[in-house]
Amino acid sequence: YLFCFFSFFLDGQAQVLLKQREVSITRAHKTTTSMYCITEDVPDFQYSYIHWYRHVPAKAPEWILYIGHSAVSYDDNSYSSKYSSSKKGTNVCTFTINDVDSDDVGTYYCAYWHF
């Protein structure tokens, strides 16, 4: 199974850069995989909101979750057993997919903004 994701830039009140290192990830059925979003110039990173989306060709991007200060909020509560996210240090956000299957193929993006 192939997971692709790219660097994503967002303009906000300040110039912010979100970088995603890997070009693609391949995992066997029923395994777990993680990807990382490295932020630059995100004020108060631990209190910021980092969102994760999945895009499948010919469909609109699907919002999966965001992580704030200490909690994750999901688009659908059933996602909580499939996806998780955490923050590390002052600028790294991790996104994890559990029990990988063919329905998980897509392009995953991180995004940032304050509510």
matplotlib code that plots the C-alpha trace (Angstrom):
import matplotlib.pyplot as plt

x = [0.0, 1.3, 1.0, 2.2, 2.4, 4.1, 5.3, 2.4, 2.7, 0.1, -0.1, -1.6, -0.9, 2.8, 4.7, 4.5, 6.1, 5.0, 7.3, 6.6, 9.8, 8.8, 7.7, 5.9, 5.3, 4.5, 3.1, 1.6, -2.0, -2.8, 0.4, 0.8, 2.5, 3.4, 4.2, 5.5, 4.8, 7.7, 6.7, 8.7, 7.6, 4.4, 3.8, 3.0, 3.3, 2.0, -1.2, -1.6, -4.0, -2.4, -4.9, -4.5, -6.3, -6.4, -6.9, -7.9, -7.9, -11.3, -12.6, -12.5, -9.9, -11.2, -10.5, -9.6, -8.5, -6.8, -4.6, -4.6, -2.9, -3.6, -6.4, -7.3, -10.6, -11.9, -14.2, -15.9, -15.6, -15.1, -11.8, -10.3, -9.4, -8.0, -6.0, -4.0, -1.8, 0.7, 3.1, 6.8, 9.1, 8.6, 7.8, 7.0, 3.5, 3.0, 0.1, -0.4, -2.7, -3.5, -4.4, -3.5, -5.7, -6.4, -8.9, -6.1, -4.3, -4.1, -2.2, -2.0, -1.5, -0.9, -2.2, -2.1, -4.3, -5.6, -9.3]
y = [0.0, 3.4, 6.6, 9.8, 13.2, 16.5, 19.7, 22.1, 25.8, 28.0, 31.8, 33.1, 35.9, 35.0, 33.1, 29.4, 26.4, 22.8, 20.1, 16.5, 14.5, 11.2, 11.0, 7.7, 4.9, 1.4, -1.0, -4.4, -5.1, -4.8, -3.0, 0.5, 3.5, 7.0, 10.2, 13.5, 17.1, 19.5, 23.0, 26.2, 29.5, 28.2, 30.3, 28.4, 25.0, 23.0, 25.2, 25.4, 23.3, 20.9, 19.3, 16.1, 15.5, 12.7, 13.2, 10.5, 11.4, 12.6, 13.3, 16.3, 16.2, 14.6, 16.2, 13.4, 15.1, 18.0, 18.0, 21.0, 21.5, 18.1, 16.5, 15.1, 16.0, 13.7, 14.4, 11.1, 9.5, 6.1, 7.4, 7.3, 3.6, 4.1, 7.4, 9.1, 12.2, 13.6, 16.4, 16.0, 18.8, 22.3, 21.5, 17.9, 16.5, 12.8, 11.2, 7.4, 5.0, 1.7, -1.6, -0.3, -1.6, -0.7, 1.9, 4.0, 4.6, 8.4, 11.6, 12.8, 16.5, 18.4, 22.0, 24.6, 27.5, 28.9, 29.0]
z = [0.0, -0.9, 1.1, -0.5, 1.0, 0.2, 1.8, 2.5, 3.0, 4.6, 5.1, 8.3, 10.6, 10.3, 7.7, 8.7, 7.0, 7.5, 6.1, 5.6, 5.0, 3.4, -0.2, 0.2, 2.8, 2.0, 4.6, 4.7, 5.6, 9.3, 10.3, 11.7, 10.1, 11.2, 9.4, 10.7, 10.1, 11.1, 11.7, 11.5, 13.0, 14.5, 17.6, 20.8, 19.0, 22.0, 21.9, 18.2, 16.1, 13.6, 11.2, 9.1, 5.8, 3.3, -0.4, -2.9, -6.6, -7.9, -4.4, -2.1, 0.6, 3.8, 7.2, 9.6, 12.9, 14.6, 17.7, 20.0, 23.4, 24.9, 23.0, 19.6, 17.9, 15.2, 12.2, 13.1, 16.5, 14.9, 13.6, 17.1, 16.8, 13.3, 13.6, 16.3, 16.5, 19.0, 19.4, 20.2, 21.4, 20.0, 16.4, 15.4, 15.0, 14.4, 12.6, 13.0, 11.0, 12.7, 11.0, 7.5, 4.7, 1.0, 2.1, 3.6, 0.3, -0.4, 0.0, 3.6, 4.4, 7.6, 8.0, 10.7, 11.9, 15.1, 15.8]

ax = plt.figure().add_subplot(projection="3d")
ax.plot(x, y, z, "-o")
ax.set_aspect("equal")
plt.show()
